[in-house]
Amino acid sequence: MRNQGIIKILIILVALIVSFLLLLNYLPFFKRVDVLKEISELNPTEDTIAFISRANCSSVEKYREYWIVDRCQDDVYFKLFLKKDGYYLGICTTWKTPREAVIKLKDYIGGCIDLNAEDKDITSAGMRAAGLKNYLICGREIVFKDECIVSWWRSSV
């Protein structure tokens, strides 16, 4: 009889622990609305809202020079680089080569135009001084700041 009481208590404890762990697992999904609300301070563009919504991000970390929107799907996150009159968007991922970043972020910036094109670093001294790197990658001109793509377009070179 006493063993049955202990078993019932153990079952209740296990159920409570499992419920708590499930709640922690789903908590990031409930915070997604908060992410969009927090970045609304910056007057985000429709593209920024769409990118962050598509990536299902659930966290914002605010720093003096930029905000990081992370805990997103598919190894993507965003940096909102702050400037006097707003921000500019960086679409970020982990990468070893600039081409790898372009390929990983193709759903956001479009894919390669010419897979056989030679990749070149075409960064000017002024861009380098501003912390930017400019590359020709698979037929596109791509500008990076840190590990993020901040500008992309077709190359005329």
N, CA, C and O of each residue as an XYZ file, in Angstrom:
628
protein
N       0.836     -1.182      0.000
C       0.000      0.000      0.000
C       0.881      1.246      0.000
O       0.635      2.203     -0.734
N       1.912      1.211      0.840
C       2.802      2.362      0.916
C       3.563      2.545     -0.393
O       3.805      3.674     -0.818
N       3.944      1.431     -1.038
C       4.650      1.488     -2.315
C       3.781      2.119     -3.393
O       4.291      2.829     -4.260
N       2.484      1.872     -3.352
C       1.577      2.463     -4.343
C       1.536      3.981     -4.200
O       1.462      4.687     -5.206
N       1.583      4.487     -2.997
C       1.597      5.932     -2.760
C       2.864      6.570     -3.307
O       2.820      7.649     -3.899
N       3.988      5.901     -3.108
C       5.266      6.413     -3.619
C       5.256      6.409     -5.144
O       5.736      7.350     -5.775
N       4.711      5.355     -5.732
C       4.638      5.262     -7.196
C       3.772      6.385     -7.752
O       4.128      6.996     -8.759
N       2.637      6.666     -7.110
C       1.766      7.754     -7.566
C       2.491      9.102     -7.496
O       2.378      9.918     -8.410
N       3.223      9.330     -6.428
C       3.974     10.587     -6.280
C       5.040     10.693     -7.369
O       5.223     11.759     -7.957
N       5.741      9.594     -7.639
C       6.759      9.595     -8.692
C       6.140      9.874    -10.064
O       6.711     10.618    -10.861
N       4.995      9.291    -10.335
C       4.312      9.523    -11.618
C       3.920     10.989    -11.741
O       4.082     11.585    -12.807
N       3.414     11.570    -10.677
C       3.031     12.992    -10.697
C       4.266     13.868    -10.918
O       4.220     14.817    -11.700
N       5.372     13.553    -10.232
C       6.610     14.322    -10.408
C       7.126     14.230    -11.844
O       7.522     15.239    -12.427
N       7.123     13.038    -12.408
C       7.574     12.855    -13.793
C       6.672     13.636    -14.743
O       7.160     14.277    -15.673
N       5.366     13.588    -14.517
C       4.428     14.330    -15.370
C       4.682     15.833    -15.279
O       4.644     16.526    -16.296
N       4.939     16.344    -14.077
C       5.231     17.768    -13.907
C       6.531     18.159    -14.613
O       6.595     19.205    -15.259
N       7.549     17.335    -14.493
C       8.833     17.627    -15.146
C       8.681     17.615    -16.664
O       9.192     18.504    -17.345
N       7.989     16.623    -17.193
C       7.765     16.550    -18.642
C       6.965     17.757    -19.116
O       7.284     18.337    -20.154
N       5.942     18.139    -18.381
C       5.140     19.315    -18.746
C       5.998     20.577    -18.747
O       5.883     21.402    -19.654
N       6.846     20.735    -17.754
C       7.725     21.899    -17.669
C       8.698     21.935    -18.846
O       8.917     22.991    -19.439
N       9.281     20.790    -19.182
C      10.220     20.731    -20.307
C       9.527     21.039    -21.632
O      10.099     21.718    -22.484
N       8.314     20.553    -21.812
C       7.560     20.870    -23.030
C       7.254     22.357    -23.109
O       7.336     22.951    -24.184
N       6.906     22.955    -21.994
C       6.636     24.392    -21.967
C       7.887     25.181    -22.359
O       7.796     26.129    -23.138
N       9.046     24.802    -21.832
C      10.298     25.472    -22.190
C      10.615     25.303    -23.672
O      11.156     26.209    -24.307
N      10.280     24.149    -24.213
C      10.536     23.873    -25.626
C       9.701     24.764    -26.536
O      10.191     25.201    -27.578
N       8.471     25.040    -26.176
C       7.573     25.821    -27.028
C       7.587     27.310    -26.716
O       6.971     28.089    -27.444
N       8.267     27.725    -25.664
C       8.312     29.132    -25.290
C       8.818     30.046    -26.406
O       8.243     31.118    -26.593
N       9.868     29.680    -27.162
C      10.332     30.575    -28.233
C       9.256     30.902    -29.264
O       9.261     32.001    -29.818
N       8.342     29.984    -29.533
C       7.296     30.239    -30.524
C       6.322     31.303    -30.026
O       5.757     32.046    -30.829
N       6.123     31.382    -28.728
C       5.217     32.385    -28.187
C       5.856     33.768    -28.195
O       5.144     34.772    -28.203
N       7.190     33.841    -28.194
C       7.890     35.117    -28.170
C       8.000     35.765    -29.547
O       8.402     36.926    -29.626
N       7.666     35.079    -30.625
C       7.837     35.605    -31.967
C       7.128     36.932    -32.139
O       7.679     37.845    -32.753
N       5.947     37.060    -31.624
C       5.205     38.316    -31.709
C       5.982     39.416    -31.005
O       6.003     40.553    -31.477
N       6.619     39.100    -29.890
C       7.423     40.077    -29.168
C       8.594     40.577    -30.015
O       8.952     41.751    -29.931
N       9.194     39.711    -30.825
C      10.303     40.117    -31.688
C       9.835     41.204    -32.641
O      10.487     42.241    -32.769
N       8.724     40.980    -33.302
C       8.214     41.977    -34.243
C       7.816     43.258    -33.521
O       7.989     44.358    -34.045
N       7.286     43.106    -32.325
C       6.911     44.293    -31.545
C       8.158     45.084    -31.140
O       8.165     46.312    -31.219
N       9.200     44.389    -30.711
C      10.418     45.073    -30.283
C      11.102     45.800    -31.431
O      11.585     46.917    -31.250
N      11.150     45.191    -32.598
C      11.827     45.864    -33.711
C      10.970     46.968    -34.311
O      11.461     47.763    -35.113
N       9.697     47.029    -33.935
C       8.829     48.088    -34.462
C       9.336     49.472    -34.060
O       9.002     50.463    -34.710
N      10.138     49.549    -32.998
C      10.750     50.821    -32.593
C      11.590     51.423    -33.713
O      11.761     52.640    -33.786
N      12.115     50.562    -34.587
C      13.010     51.014    -35.656
C      12.274     51.322    -36.957
O      12.908     51.650    -37.960
N      10.955     51.221    -36.953
C      10.176     51.391    -38.186
C      10.663     50.441    -39.278
O      11.117     50.902    -40.326
N      10.582     49.145    -39.066
C      11.149     48.197    -40.023
C      10.428     48.232    -41.365
O       9.233     48.517    -41.442
N      11.180     47.935    -42.414
C      10.591     47.860    -43.747
C       9.753     46.590    -43.852
O       9.862     45.686    -43.023
N       8.925     46.541    -44.873
C       8.121     45.337    -45.104
C       9.024     44.136    -45.352
O       8.717     43.028    -44.913
N      10.147     44.350    -46.059
C      11.077     43.249    -46.313
C      11.656     42.703    -45.010
O      11.745     41.489    -44.828
N      12.048     43.590    -44.113
C      12.604     43.154    -42.827
C      11.584     42.323    -42.058
O      11.910     41.258    -41.534
N      10.364     42.806    -41.994
C       9.305     42.069    -41.289
C       9.073     40.715    -41.945
O       8.934     39.705    -41.255
N       9.031     40.689    -43.275
C       8.796     39.432    -43.995
C       9.939     38.445    -43.766
O       9.695     37.263    -43.525
N      11.189     38.923    -43.839
C      12.337     38.036    -43.631
C      12.316     37.437    -42.230
O      12.497     36.231    -42.066
N      12.096     38.271    -41.224
C      12.109     37.794    -39.841
C      10.929     36.863    -39.578
O      11.067     35.866    -38.869
N       9.778     37.184    -40.144
C       8.612     36.304    -39.984
C       8.856     34.962    -40.657
O       8.550     33.913    -40.089
N       9.413     34.994    -41.880
C       9.673     33.753    -42.619
C      10.652     32.867    -41.859
O      10.509     31.644    -41.851
N      11.642     33.479    -41.224
C      12.660     32.709    -40.506
C      12.182     32.251    -39.130
O      12.866     31.485    -38.450
N      11.001     32.727    -38.726
C      10.411     32.309    -37.451
C      11.361     32.570    -36.277
O      11.610     31.686    -35.458
N      11.876     33.776    -36.212
C      12.827     34.159    -35.161
C      12.106     34.384    -33.839
O      10.928     34.741    -33.809
N      12.832     34.171    -32.751
C      12.161     34.268    -31.459
C      12.965     35.001    -30.396
O      12.636     34.907    -29.213
N      14.005     35.727    -30.780
C      14.812     36.403    -29.773
C      15.408     37.688    -30.346
O      15.776     37.742    -31.519
N      15.498     38.717    -29.512
C      16.155     39.973    -29.888
C      17.152     40.322    -28.791
O      16.804     40.353    -27.611
N      18.383     40.583    -29.185
C      19.403     41.069    -28.258
C      19.801     42.456    -28.735
O      20.167     42.639    -29.895
N      19.728     43.424    -27.844
C      20.007     44.812    -28.218
C      21.384     45.234    -27.712
O      21.706     45.092    -26.532
N      22.176     45.749    -28.630
C      23.486     46.300    -28.317
C      23.519     47.750    -28.783
O      22.598     48.208    -29.459
N      24.558     48.459    -28.431
C      24.635     49.885    -28.749
C      24.660     50.143    -30.253
O      24.020     51.084    -30.722
N      25.385     49.327    -31.016
C      25.556     49.575    -32.447
C      24.656     48.723    -33.336
O      24.490     49.035    -34.515
N      24.080     47.667    -32.801
C      23.219     46.798    -33.606
C      22.317     45.969    -32.698
O      22.578     45.802    -31.507
N      21.256     45.461    -33.298
C      20.385     44.497    -32.630
C      20.527     43.178    -33.373
O      20.633     43.157    -34.599
N      20.530     42.087    -32.633
C      20.563     40.759    -33.243
C      19.196     40.118    -33.058
O      18.689     40.022    -31.940
N      18.610     39.684    -34.155
C      17.365     38.916    -34.125
C      17.778     37.488    -34.449
O      18.212     37.197    -35.563
N      17.641     36.600    -33.471
C      18.117     35.243    -33.697
C      17.164     34.197    -33.156
O      15.990     34.463    -32.901
N      17.705     32.996    -32.988
C      16.906     31.805    -32.705
C      15.889     31.639    -33.822
O      14.683     31.524    -33.599
N      16.428     31.632    -35.030
C      15.627     31.503    -36.247
C      15.839     30.114    -36.842
O      16.727     29.371    -36.426
N      15.009     29.786    -37.817
C      15.133     28.507    -38.506
C      16.250     28.568    -39.546
O      16.640     29.651    -39.984
N      16.755     27.419    -39.932
C      17.645     27.253    -41.085
C      18.967     27.999    -40.976
O      19.441     28.533    -41.979
N      19.573     28.057    -39.808
C      20.899     28.658    -39.640
C      20.970     30.079    -40.198
O      21.961     30.455    -40.823
N      19.929     30.856    -39.973
C      19.912     32.258    -40.384
C      19.603     33.110    -39.161
O      18.880     32.683    -38.261
N      20.148     34.297    -39.138
C      19.776     35.293    -38.134
C      19.975     36.662    -38.766
O      20.487     36.761    -39.881
N      19.581     37.701    -38.075
C      19.607     39.042    -38.654
C      20.294     40.007    -37.705
O      20.172     39.900    -36.485
N      21.024     40.958    -38.295
C      21.577     42.070    -37.528
C      20.957     43.338    -38.079
O      20.977     43.585    -39.284
N      20.414     44.124    -37.193
C      19.894     45.433    -37.563
C      20.956     46.435    -37.121
O      21.027     46.805    -35.949
N      21.783     46.870    -38.077
C      22.871     47.799    -37.788
C      22.278     49.188    -37.617
O      21.703     49.744    -38.553
N      22.416     49.742    -36.436
C      21.780     51.021    -36.119
C      22.567     52.174    -36.731
O      23.797     52.172    -36.748
N      21.825     53.158    -37.233
C      22.430     54.389    -37.735
C      21.541     55.543    -37.307
O      20.463     55.328    -36.753
N      21.978     56.748    -37.557
C      21.300     57.945    -37.050
C      19.807     57.964    -37.385
O      18.991     58.288    -36.522
N      19.445     57.630    -38.594
C      18.045     57.723    -39.015
C      17.379     56.358    -39.182
O      16.481     56.214    -40.012
N      17.796     55.366    -38.421
C      17.152     54.058    -38.497
C      18.137     52.910    -38.381
O      18.858     52.795    -37.389
N      18.166     52.061    -39.401
C      19.001     50.870    -39.381
C      19.202     50.404    -40.814
O      18.509     50.853    -41.727
N      20.155     49.501    -41.003
C      20.202     48.741    -42.248
C      20.315     47.275    -41.877
O      20.922     46.909    -40.870
N      19.715     46.450    -42.716
C      19.536     45.032    -42.425
C      20.723     44.212    -42.887
O      21.221     44.381    -44.000
N      21.166     43.322    -42.017
C      22.141     42.305    -42.382
C      21.477     40.948    -42.252
O      20.883     40.631    -41.222
N      21.583     40.147    -43.308
C      21.068     38.777    -43.280
C      22.285     37.887    -43.054
O      23.229     37.908    -43.843
N      22.261     37.112    -41.983
C      23.480     36.471    -41.499
C      23.338     34.958    -41.402
O      22.239     34.424    -41.257
N      24.472     34.288    -41.488
C      24.565     32.854    -41.285
C      26.015     32.532    -40.947
O      26.883     33.402    -41.022
N      26.270     31.300    -40.582
C      27.651     30.875    -40.375
C      28.205     30.420    -41.715
O      27.514     29.733    -42.468
N      29.441     30.793    -42.021
C      30.044     30.425    -43.297
C      31.560     30.475    -43.204
O      32.122     31.139    -42.333
N      32.218     29.758    -44.123
C      33.679     29.773    -44.214
C      34.137     30.577    -45.416
O      35.203     31.193    -45.379
N      33.346     30.581    -46.484
C      33.673     31.367    -47.674
C      32.467     32.231    -48.018
O      31.334     31.858    -47.712
N      32.691     33.373    -48.646
C      31.563     34.218    -49.047
C      30.560     33.481    -49.942
O      29.353     33.690    -49.820
N      31.048     32.629    -50.833
C      30.142     31.868    -51.706
C      29.220     30.984    -50.876
O      28.034     30.869    -51.184
N      29.743     30.366    -49.839
C      28.916     29.523    -48.965
C      27.788     30.346    -48.350
O      26.661     29.864    -48.241
N      28.079     31.575    -47.950
C      27.041     32.446    -47.379
C      25.954     32.737    -48.405
O      24.766     32.685    -48.085
N      26.357     33.044    -49.642
C      25.378     33.336    -50.701
C      24.488     32.124    -50.951
O      23.273     32.259    -51.090
N      25.085     30.956    -51.006
C      24.307     29.736    -51.261
C      23.370     29.439    -50.091
O      22.217     29.068    -50.311
N      23.842     29.595    -48.856
C      22.994     29.327    -47.687
C      21.833     30.319    -47.580
O      20.762     29.972    -47.083
N      22.048     31.552    -48.047
C      21.023     32.595    -47.908
C      20.251     32.834    -49.197
O      19.617     33.878    -49.352
N      20.296     31.884    -50.123
C      19.649     32.079    -51.433
C      18.151     32.338    -51.320
O      17.590     33.028    -52.172
N      17.493     31.812    -50.307
C      16.053     32.050    -50.149
C      15.749     33.507    -49.806
O      14.618     33.963    -49.973
N      16.748     34.229    -49.332
C      16.560     35.633    -48.959
C      17.103     36.600    -50.014
O      16.506     37.647    -50.266
N      18.225     36.249    -50.622
C      18.862     37.184    -51.560
C      18.826     36.703    -53.001
O      19.264     37.423    -53.898
N      18.312     35.500    -53.244
C      18.364     34.916    -54.580
C      19.654     34.124    -54.707
O      20.618     34.364    -53.981
N      19.661     33.195    -55.620
C      20.823     32.320    -55.743
C      21.888     32.880    -56.655
O      21.887     34.062    -56.999
N      22.787     32.013    -57.034
C      23.864     32.373    -57.940
C      23.311     32.590    -59.342
O      22.359     31.929    -59.758
N      23.924     33.530    -60.067
C      23.571     33.752    -61.464
C      24.435     32.858    -62.340
O      23.946     32.269    -63.305
N      25.723     32.753    -62.006
C      26.670     31.956    -62.780
C      27.553     31.185    -61.805
O      28.471     31.746    -61.207
N      27.265     29.897    -61.652
C      28.035     29.076    -60.717
C      29.500     28.962    -61.111
O      30.349     28.690    -60.262
N      29.807     29.165    -62.387
C      31.186     29.034    -62.859
C      31.973     30.339    -62.777
O      33.179     30.342    -63.026
N      31.324     31.433    -62.437
C      32.014     32.724    -62.366
C      33.047     32.710    -61.242
O      32.841     32.100    -60.193
N      34.152     33.393    -61.486
C      35.211     33.479    -60.490
C      34.810     34.457    -59.387
O      34.281     35.533    -59.667
N      35.060     34.085    -58.148
C      34.785     34.971    -57.018
C      35.966     35.921    -56.836
O      37.123     35.503    -56.897
N      35.666     37.208    -56.611
C      36.721     38.214    -56.452
C      36.375     39.155    -55.310
O      35.217     39.528    -55.117
N      37.393     39.528    -54.565
C      37.257     40.572    -53.547
C      37.484     41.901    -54.257
O      38.587     42.159    -54.741
N      36.461     42.748    -54.326
C      36.567     44.044    -55.008
C      36.357     45.195    -54.016
O      35.865     46.262    -54.383
N      36.731     44.963    -52.774
C      36.522     45.954    -51.719
C      37.443     47.157    -51.915
O      38.657     47.006    -52.057
N      36.858     48.336    -51.922
C      37.649     49.570    -52.006
C      38.180     49.919    -50.616
O      37.709     49.392    -49.607
N      39.160     50.809    -50.581
C      39.735     51.222    -49.295
C      38.680     51.882    -48.408
O      38.664     51.665    -47.196
N      37.805     52.682    -49.006
C      36.757     53.348    -48.236
C      35.778     52.368    -47.618
O      35.367     52.526    -46.469
N      35.404     51.344    -48.395
C      34.491     50.324    -47.856
C      35.172     49.552    -46.733
O      34.568     49.276    -45.696
N      36.430     49.211    -46.951
C      37.167     48.456    -45.931
C      37.249     49.261    -44.630
O      37.106     48.704    -43.542
N      37.477     50.566    -44.749
C      37.551     51.438    -43.569
C      36.218     51.488    -42.831
O      36.185     51.682    -41.616
N      35.117     51.314    -43.563
C      33.784     51.317    -42.953
C      33.390     49.941    -42.420
O      32.273     49.758    -41.935
N      34.307     48.972    -42.510
C      34.017     47.634    -42.007
C      33.229     46.775    -42.975
O      32.633     45.773    -42.580
N      33.223     47.165    -44.251
C      32.485     46.427    -45.273
C      33.450     45.670    -46.174
O      34.601     46.073    -46.343
N      32.972     44.569    -46.752
C      33.728     43.817    -47.752
C      32.820     43.622    -48.951
O      31.657     43.247    -48.805
N      33.348     43.874    -50.123
C      32.578     43.801    -51.361
C      33.164     42.694    -52.233
O      34.363     42.685    -52.512
N      32.320     41.770    -52.659
C      32.769     40.645    -53.459
C      31.924     40.516    -54.722
O      30.747     40.877    -54.743
N      32.553     39.994    -55.774
C      31.818     39.447    -56.912
C      31.754     37.954    -56.649
O      32.784     37.284    -56.589
N      30.555     37.437    -56.495
C      30.375     36.023    -56.174
C      29.340     35.451    -57.121
O      28.198     35.907    -57.156
N      29.735     34.466    -57.877
C      28.877     33.754    -58.833
C      27.978     34.709    -59.625
O      26.771     34.499    -59.748
N      28.599     35.753    -60.154
C      27.882     36.677    -61.029
C      27.099     37.766    -60.320
O      26.311     38.468    -60.954
N      27.296     37.923    -59.029
C      26.562     38.942    -58.270
C      27.529     39.746    -57.424
O      28.557     39.235    -56.978
N      27.194     41.000    -57.210
C      27.988     41.832    -56.319
C      27.319     41.796    -54.950
O      26.145     42.135    -54.806
N      28.088     41.379    -53.951
C      27.560     41.160    -52.605
C      28.416     41.951    -51.618
O      29.645     41.897    -51.672
N      27.764     42.682    -50.721
C      28.478     43.441    -49.693
C      28.209     42.794    -48.334
O      27.064     42.522    -47.972
N      29.287     42.556    -47.596
C      29.218     41.956    -46.269
C      29.637     42.969    -45.209
O      30.511     43.805    -45.436
N      29.004     42.875    -44.064
C      29.484     43.529    -42.840
C      29.482     42.436    -41.787
O      28.458     41.805    -41.527
N      30.628     42.225    -41.193
C      30.804     41.094    -40.285
C      30.460     39.819    -41.053
O      30.962     39.617    -42.158
N      29.625     38.967    -40.497
C      29.243     37.717    -41.154
C      27.913     37.848    -41.902
O      27.294     36.845    -42.255
N      27.482     39.074    -42.137
C      26.157     39.339    -42.697
C      26.228     39.952    -44.093
O      27.124     40.741    -44.394
N      25.287     39.582    -44.923
C      25.125     40.214    -46.226
C      24.227     41.428    -46.024
O      23.110     41.307    -45.520
N      24.724     42.599    -46.421
C      23.960     43.833    -46.229
C      23.491     44.435    -47.547
O      22.648     45.333    -47.552
N      24.029     43.951    -48.664
C      23.599     44.463    -49.961
C      23.890     43.410    -51.020
O      24.920     42.737    -50.972
N      22.979     43.271    -51.975
C      23.154     42.279    -53.028
C      22.466     42.761    -54.294
O      21.375     43.329    -54.239
N      23.098     42.536    -55.416
C      22.514     42.893    -56.705
C      23.273     42.170    -57.796
O      24.338     41.597    -57.566
N      22.696     42.210    -59.006
C      23.369     41.618    -60.165
C      24.540     42.502    -60.546
O      24.466     43.726    -60.447
N      25.589     41.892    -60.971
C      26.778     42.649    -61.336
C      26.719     43.087    -62.791
O      26.206     42.368    -63.648
N      27.247     44.270    -63.056
C      27.371     44.731    -64.432
C      28.822     44.607    -64.886
O      29.166     45.005    -65.999
N      29.674     44.050    -64.016
C      31.098     43.907    -64.327
C      31.321     42.676    -65.160
O      32.458     42.377    -65.528
